[in-house]
Amino acid sequence: MAVKRRDFLGMAFGGFVAAGGAISLVAMKKTWDPLPSVKAAGFTTVDLSPMEEGQLSTVTWRGKPIFILKKTAEMKKNENRDVVVGNADYAVMIGLCTHLGCIPTWTPATLQFKCACHGGEFDASGVNTFGPPPRPMDIPPFRIDGTKLVLGEEGPEYKKLVAKV
């Protein structure tokens, strides 16, 4: 069977439209992907080795403050929220009050985080103890790499904490 000129032009036009549609879909998918700068901000590495007992370190991860507190012996250990790195206990939490998103301040004298907005209080592990906060401070996804904390990756330590909640 011979292909007529009109049939050939129809098939060529259909192929051209299909190729253009595929290229358009690829271009649309690229616009949905996060920018490289956003991907780079997805992981933050924090070296825990220079921290001293009782010290609070605040780092920024994805525009949010992350509180990392190296606990002392007098701070109550919370098995459901604390992380052991080496032989030290750390509390890792997103430093935002779960009531309205204010940033609580650490008060070493009382071993509490206090939110100035509405009087909410959290213990050293980030558990709400007083006021309007409805739940403990959130724990960001993290992974332990030796003495380093990698924020943004879900390691076995994080999965263990989340499974307890």
PASEBA-1860 file (N, C-alpha, C; in nm, 3 decimals):
! residues 165
1> MAVKRRDF> 0.084/-0.117/0.000/0.000/0.000/0.000/0.089/0.123/0.000 ~ 0.063/0.211/-0.089/0.142/0.333/-0.104/0.088/0.441/-0.012 ~ 0.179/0.517/0.044/0.140/0.627/0.132/0.119/0.750/0.043 ~ 0.000/0.807/0.057/-0.029/0.925/-0.022/0.035/1.046/0.042 ~ 0.051/1.150/-0.039/0.114/1.271/0.009/0.036/1.331/0.127 ~ -0.096/1.332/0.118/-0.179/1.388/0.226/-0.160/1.308/0.355 ~ -0.154/1.174/0.346/-0.131/1.091/0.464/0.007/1.118/0.525 ~ 0.107/1.134/0.439/0.242/1.163/0.488/0.246/1.296/0.561
9> LGMAFGGF> 0.183/1.399/0.505/0.181/1.530/0.571/0.108/1.521/0.706 ~ 0.001/1.444/0.712/-0.072/1.427/0.838/0.013/1.357/0.943 ~ 0.085/1.253/0.902/0.172/1.183/0.997/0.289/1.272/1.041 ~ 0.345/1.348/0.947/0.455/1.438/0.982/0.407/1.546/1.078 ~ 0.289/1.602/1.053/0.233/1.703/1.142/0.204/1.644/1.281 ~ 0.147/1.524/1.284/0.119/1.456/1.412/0.247/1.430/1.490 ~ 0.353/1.388/1.422/0.481/1.365/1.489/0.540/1.493/1.543 ~ 0.527/1.601/1.466/0.577/1.732/1.509/0.502/1.780/1.634
17> VAAGGAIS> 0.369/1.764/1.634/0.288/1.803/1.749/0.323/1.718/1.871 ~ 0.342/1.588/1.853/0.377/1.500/1.965/0.512/1.538/2.023 ~ 0.611/1.565/1.938/0.743/1.606/1.986/0.735/1.740/2.060 ~ 0.658/1.834/2.006/0.641/1.963/2.073/0.571/1.948/2.208 ~ 0.473/1.860/2.214/0.403/1.834/2.340/0.497/1.774/2.444 ~ 0.581/1.680/2.401/0.676/1.617/2.494/0.776/1.720/2.545 ~ 0.825/1.805/2.458/0.921/1.909/2.499/0.854/2.006/2.596 ~ 0.729/2.040/2.571/0.656/2.129/2.661/0.637/2.066/2.799
25> LVAMKKTW> 0.606/1.936/2.803/0.591/1.869/2.932/0.721/1.866/3.010 ~ 0.832/1.843/2.941/0.963/1.843/3.009/0.992/1.983/3.064 ~ 0.963/2.086/2.986/0.986/2.224/3.032/0.898/2.257/3.152 ~ 0.772/2.213/3.151/0.683/2.239/3.265/0.733/2.167/3.389 ~ 0.781/2.044/3.374/0.831/1.969/3.489/0.951/2.040/3.551 ~ 1.038/2.097/3.468/1.155/2.169/3.519/1.114/2.290/3.601 ~ 1.004/2.355/3.565/0.960/2.471/3.643/0.903/2.429/3.778 ~ 0.857/2.306/3.790/0.803/2.258/3.917/0.913/2.213/4.012
33> DPLPSVKA> 1.029/2.175/3.961/1.138/2.130/4.046/1.191/2.246/4.129 ~ 1.237/2.218/4.253/1.292/2.326/4.334/1.422/2.378/4.273 ~ 1.448/2.503/4.297/1.571/2.564/4.247/1.692/2.502/4.316 ~ 1.809/2.507/4.252/1.929/2.453/4.318/1.959/2.520/4.451 ~ 1.930/2.649/4.463/1.954/2.718/4.590/1.865/2.664/4.700 ~ 1.743/2.624/4.665/1.652/2.567/4.763/1.699/2.428/4.804 ~ 1.745/2.350/4.707/1.798/2.216/4.739/1.920/2.227/4.828 ~ 2.007/2.324/4.802/2.128/2.341/4.882/2.092/2.381/5.025
41> AGFTTVDL> 1.985/2.455/5.044/1.944/2.497/5.178/1.875/2.385/5.253 ~ 1.851/2.274/5.187/1.780/2.164/5.249/1.860/2.090/5.354 ~ 1.993/2.099/5.351/2.077/2.028/5.446/2.170/2.126/5.515 ~ 2.178/2.115/5.646/2.270/2.196/5.725/2.345/2.103/5.818 ~ 2.477/2.114/5.819/2.560/2.029/5.905/2.612/2.111/6.022 ~ 2.595/2.057/6.143/2.639/2.125/6.264/2.736/2.034/6.338 ~ 2.855/2.086/6.369/2.953/2.009/6.445/2.922/2.027/6.594 ~ 2.893/1.916/6.662/2.855/1.921/6.803/2.976/1.912/6.896
49> SPMEEGQL> 3.093/1.878/6.846/3.209/1.854/6.933/3.253/1.977/7.013 ~ 3.246/2.100/6.962/3.292/2.212/7.045/3.191/2.259/7.151 ~ 3.071/2.205/7.150/2.970/2.250/7.246/3.003/2.205/7.387 ~ 2.978/2.293/7.484/2.998/2.261/7.625/2.864/2.228/7.690 ~ 2.868/2.158/7.803/2.745/2.121/7.871/2.666/2.246/7.909 ~ 2.536/2.240/7.888/2.448/2.353/7.919/2.443/2.460/7.812 ~ 2.521/2.444/7.706/2.526/2.544/7.600/2.413/2.522/7.501 ~ 2.350/2.633/7.462/2.247/2.630/7.359/2.306/2.689/7.232
57> STVTWRGK> 2.295/2.615/7.125/2.340/2.663/6.994/2.218/2.680/6.905 ~ 2.210/2.793/6.837/2.099/2.818/6.746/2.153/2.828/6.604 ~ 2.101/2.745/6.514/2.138/2.749/6.374/2.012/2.771/6.292 ~ 2.029/2.813/6.170/1.915/2.833/6.081/1.910/2.721/5.979 ~ 1.792/2.662/5.966/1.771/2.555/5.867/1.639/2.586/5.798 ~ 1.644/2.604/5.666/1.527/2.637/5.586/1.452/2.757/5.642 ~ 1.527/2.856/5.690/1.469/2.980/5.740/1.411/2.970/5.880 ~ 1.429/2.855/5.946/1.374/2.837/6.080/1.489/2.825/6.180
65> PIFILKKT> 1.468/2.877/6.302/1.572/2.859/6.404/1.567/2.717/6.459 ~ 1.682/2.656/6.471/1.693/2.522/6.529/1.773/2.535/6.658 ~ 1.713/2.491/6.769/1.780/2.493/6.899/1.847/2.358/6.920 ~ 1.976/2.361/6.955/2.050/2.241/6.991/2.107/2.268/7.130 ~ 2.061/2.192/7.227/2.101/2.211/7.366/2.177/2.088/7.413 ~ 2.302/2.111/7.457/2.380/2.001/7.516/2.342/1.996/7.663 ~ 2.282/1.887/7.702/2.226/1.876/7.836/2.333/1.851/7.943 ~ 2.302/1.904/8.062/2.387/1.879/8.178/2.327/1.766/8.260
73> AEMKKNEN> 2.399/1.725/8.364/2.350/1.615/8.448/2.222/1.651/8.521 ~ 2.204/1.781/8.557/2.082/1.818/8.631/1.960/1.836/8.541 ~ 1.979/1.839/8.413/1.864/1.848/8.321/1.803/1.709/8.305 ~ 1.672/1.703/8.324/1.603/1.575/8.315/1.611/1.519/8.173 ~ 1.650/1.393/8.164/1.659/1.328/8.033/1.520/1.283/7.989 ~ 1.491/1.307/7.862/1.363/1.267/7.805/1.393/1.163/7.696 ~ 1.364/1.038/7.726/1.393/0.929/7.633/1.322/0.944/7.500 ~ 1.207/1.012/7.498/1.128/1.025/7.376/1.173/1.141/7.287
81> RDVVVGNA> 1.261/1.228/7.338/1.298/1.345/7.260/1.448/1.372/7.253 ~ 1.526/1.321/7.347/1.668/1.351/7.349/1.747/1.257/7.260 ~ 1.859/1.307/7.210/1.946/1.232/7.120/2.079/1.213/7.190 ~ 2.135/1.094/7.182/2.265/1.067/7.240/2.368/1.069/7.127 ~ 2.468/1.156/7.142/2.579/1.163/7.046/2.705/1.146/7.128 ~ 2.777/1.039/7.101/2.893/1.006/7.184/2.842/0.964/7.321 ~ 2.883/1.036/7.425/2.833/1.007/7.559/2.753/1.125/7.615 ~ 2.708/1.214/7.529/2.633/1.333/7.572/2.491/1.330/7.518
89> DYAVMIGL> 2.400/1.390/7.595/2.261/1.402/7.554/2.238/1.541/7.494 ~ 2.163/1.543/7.386/2.129/1.669/7.320/1.978/1.675/7.299 ~ 1.925/1.795/7.308/1.787/1.820/7.270/1.792/1.900/7.140 ~ 1.723/1.853/7.038/1.720/1.919/6.907/1.575/1.950/6.876 ~ 1.545/2.078/6.846/1.406/2.116/6.820/1.402/2.239/6.730 ~ 1.289/2.253/6.660/1.265/2.375/6.584/1.224/2.482/6.685 ~ 1.298/2.591/6.689/1.280/2.693/6.792/1.162/2.785/6.768 ~ 1.045/2.727/6.747/0.923/2.805/6.730/0.818/2.755/6.827
97> CTHLGCIP> 0.753/2.848/6.896/0.645/2.812/6.987/0.532/2.751/6.905 ~ 0.476/2.644/6.955/0.370/2.575/6.881/0.234/2.642/6.898 ~ 0.229/2.753/6.970/0.104/2.826/6.985/0.084/2.918/6.865 ~ 0.173/3.017/6.849/0.160/3.110/6.737/0.289/3.132/6.659 ~ 0.392/3.053/6.687/0.514/3.060/6.607/0.617/3.162/6.652 ~ 0.606/3.214/6.773/0.708/3.305/6.826/0.834/3.225/6.859 ~ 0.946/3.294/6.875/1.071/3.227/6.908/1.094/3.238/7.058 ~ 1.086/3.126/7.130/1.110/3.129/7.275/1.257/3.157/7.307
105> TWTPATLQ> 1.281/3.209/7.427/1.418/3.234/7.472/1.456/3.131/7.577 ~ 1.583/3.096/7.580/1.634/2.999/7.676/1.670/3.072/7.804 ~ 1.620/3.022/7.917/1.649/3.079/8.047/1.729/2.976/8.126 ~ 1.862/2.989/8.132/1.944/2.889/8.198/1.914/2.875/8.348 ~ 1.872/2.983/8.413/1.846/2.978/8.558/1.733/2.881/8.591 ~ 1.630/2.876/8.505/1.516/2.788/8.532/1.516/2.664/8.443 ~ 1.613/2.656/8.353/1.623/2.544/8.257/1.496/2.531/8.175 ~ 1.447/2.646/8.125/1.324/2.648/8.046/1.338/2.740/7.925
113> FKCACHGG> 1.259/2.707/7.824/1.239/2.799/7.712/1.111/2.874/7.743 ~ 1.115/3.008/7.735/0.996/3.088/7.764/0.959/3.170/7.642 ~ 0.831/3.165/7.609/0.779/3.241/7.495/0.720/3.372/7.549 ~ 0.770/3.482/7.499/0.726/3.613/7.548/0.589/3.653/7.492 ~ 0.543/3.589/7.388/0.417/3.630/7.326/0.297/3.607/7.418 ~ 0.282/3.486/7.470/0.166/3.454/7.554/0.203/3.374/7.678 ~ 0.330/3.374/7.717/0.370/3.311/7.842/0.388/3.161/7.837 ~ 0.400/3.103/7.722/0.420/2.960/7.712/0.558/2.920/7.762
121> EFDASGVN> 0.566/2.803/7.823/0.694/2.753/7.874/0.717/2.611/7.826 ~ 0.844/2.581/7.799/0.887/2.450/7.754/1.005/2.408/7.840 ~ 1.017/2.279/7.869/1.132/2.232/7.946/1.254/2.223/7.854 ~ 1.365/2.173/7.906/1.490/2.167/7.830/1.483/2.073/7.710 ~ 1.385/1.985/7.706/1.369/1.895/7.591/1.268/1.949/7.490 ~ 1.209/2.067/7.519/1.113/2.126/7.427/0.970/2.084/7.451 ~ 0.942/2.020/7.565/0.805/1.976/7.597/0.732/2.091/7.664 ~ 0.610/2.119/7.617/0.531/2.228/7.674/0.492/2.194/7.818
129> TFGPPPRP> 0.518/2.289/7.910/0.489/2.266/8.051/0.388/2.365/8.107 ~ 0.368/2.479/8.039/0.276/2.580/8.091/0.230/2.669/7.976 ~ 0.108/2.719/7.988/0.058/2.818/7.894/-0.016/2.759/7.776 ~ -0.034/2.842/7.675/-0.118/2.800/7.561/-0.057/2.707/7.457 ~ 0.076/2.682/7.454/0.125/2.592/7.349/0.056/2.455/7.357 ~ -0.001/2.409/7.245/-0.077/2.284/7.246/0.007/2.156/7.244 ~ 0.134/2.168/7.207/0.217/2.049/7.194/0.364/2.089/7.210 ~ 0.453/1.992/7.225/0.597/2.023/7.235/0.648/2.086/7.107
137> MDIPPFRI> 0.766/2.148/7.117/0.830/2.203/6.998/0.860/2.088/6.902 ~ 0.851/2.115/6.774/0.872/2.012/6.672/1.020/1.975/6.662 ~ 1.044/1.851/6.623/1.180/1.802/6.602/1.206/1.800/6.452 ~ 1.312/1.867/6.407/1.341/1.865/6.263/1.401/1.731/6.222 ~ 1.386/1.692/6.096/1.451/1.569/6.051/1.603/1.586/6.059 ~ 1.672/1.485/6.111/1.817/1.493/6.124/1.878/1.355/6.116 ~ 2.010/1.356/6.099/2.089/1.233/6.096/2.217/1.262/6.171 ~ 2.266/1.165/6.246/2.392/1.179/6.319/2.504/1.121/6.233
145> DGTKLVLG> 2.610/1.201/6.216/2.727/1.157/6.139/2.850/1.178/6.227 ~ 2.881/1.081/6.309/2.994/1.094/6.403/2.957/1.194/6.512 ~ 3.025/1.308/6.512/2.992/1.415/6.607/2.918/1.528/6.538 ~ 2.871/1.503/6.417/2.799/1.606/6.342/2.652/1.573/6.331 ~ 2.572/1.677/6.331/2.428/1.666/6.314/2.394/1.719/6.176 ~ 2.333/1.638/6.092/2.296/1.680/5.956/2.145/1.703/5.955 ~ 2.107/1.829/5.951/1.965/1.866/5.949/1.911/1.852/5.808 ~ 1.792/1.795/5.796/1.728/1.781/5.665/1.725/1.638/5.615
153> EEGPEYKK> 1.797/1.547/5.681/1.796/1.406/5.643/1.733/1.325/5.755 ~ 1.655/1.226/5.721/1.592/1.141/5.821/1.680/1.020/5.849 ~ 1.758/1.029/5.956/1.844/0.918/5.996/1.771/0.826/6.092 ~ 1.835/0.716/6.132/1.770/0.620/6.223/1.736/0.682/6.359 ~ 1.817/0.777/6.405/1.790/0.841/6.534/1.660/0.919/6.528 ~ 1.641/0.993/6.420/1.518/1.071/6.403/1.397/0.979/6.390 ~ 1.409/0.875/6.311/1.298/0.782/6.291/1.259/0.715/6.422 ~ 1.357/0.688/6.507/1.329/0.628/6.638/1.248/0.726/6.725
161> LVAKV> 1.286/0.853/6.723/1.213/0.953/6.802/1.070/0.972/6.750 ~ 1.056/0.977/6.620/0.924/0.997/6.561/0.835/0.877/6.586 ~ 0.892/0.757/6.588/0.813/0.637/6.613/0.757/0.634/6.755 ~ 0.825/0.700/6.850/0.780/0.702/6.989/0.662/0.796/7.010 ~ 0.649/0.894/6.921/0.543/0.994/6.938/0.409/0.941/6.896
END
